[in-house]
Amino acid sequence: MLKVAIIGAGAISAAHITAYLAFSERCQIVAVVDMYTEKAQKRINEYGLKGAQAVTDYHELLDQNIDLVSVCTPPYTHAPITCDFLHAGTHVLVEKPMASSLQEADMMLEAAQVSGKLLSVVAQNRFKTPMMKLKEVLDSKLMGPVVHVQVDSFWWRGHNYYDLWWRGTWEKEGGGCTLNHAVHHIDAMLWMMGPPVELQAMMANTAHDNAEVEDISMAMLRFQEGALGMITSSVVHHGEEQQLIFQGKEARVSAPWKVVASTARTNGFPEPNLDLEQQIQKLADELPDVIHVGHAGQVENVLNAIETGSPLLVDGKSGRDTLELIVGIYKSSSTGEKVTFPLEAEDAFYTRKGIMQHAVHFYEKKTAVENFEDVDITLGSKLES
């Protein structure tokens, strides 16, 4: 029976606790940590975590032989907490974004390598049937080489969303909607496409004058094989639609699911290629549904990796790749320059201090509330068909 601790008792911790409880025969939550002990105890009571202790300081757990922790704290704390537990011999599942800088991400990767323990970064959207099927269809090459990818990560958050004390600052949140909302869809795009070689981006803050960071950004990408891409990240879009569209040479597929294939008439204008559409649809229909969805699917993947040595679907390198693309968007948006990858340690945007110094500060944060009422939050995506 693996011993698990939840580090941070905020809104996202509920998804982690529920996920672990789905595998109660394999693991047990023995501690919930939060700087506000009453929040930790509330989670323990809410989910009936018998025998679990409420802890104020995670350092108290470093010598208690915990097997696995979920890090559910603000982004600026991810690196020190993760590194401390890895060095203590504990596997780590850390919430997105992996860290608030590439320097911190590299520290986490080094700690995992030195300790020999597993580091997985939350990307729960990969563990959903539409995304798994889309990945399999793209890998089949039935649609031909991808020539264009479109990522629309549209969310809406009210002005008071950034009143929470750690949100809306480059120092503590590490960025705005690009880092903390579009991260889901950027991860999925990289999983399916691989990394771009260059990008050009713009960002703005149009509706949240209580935040230093952006509430909308747009990036144009170029990939190694010549494909182009477009990523829009937003918390100002009413309706919160999200989609990933992959245009191949022979067909288009997307999440939410849609398949369209065209062939040319004698004059070059399109007509439907029904045979290819049916072939792609047949492949998608025959693929199995995901059994454990979202966080539960990722927790299962981590538990399997610990118990059997099977590979992680989302490892620390994946988390860093996603962060590097996002940092590239911030660099291009702040400097007006085209950014090429990889970003090296000498780059002005490699450290949190460098980002704080060089990224555009749209407004100064003047409001800071300690806690919001414990209500449901929007998780993951609306990519299901």
Helices and strands as residue ranges (DSSP letters): E 2-7, H 13-21, E 27-33, H 37-46, E 53-55, G 58-61, E 68-71, G 75-77, H 78-87, E 91-94, H 102-115, E 119-121, G 124-127, H 129-140, E 146-154, G 159-163, H 177-180, H 183-193, E 196-204, E 216-223, E 228-234, E 242-248, E 251-255, E 258-264, E 270-272, H 274-286, H 295-308, H 316-335, E 339-340, H 352-358
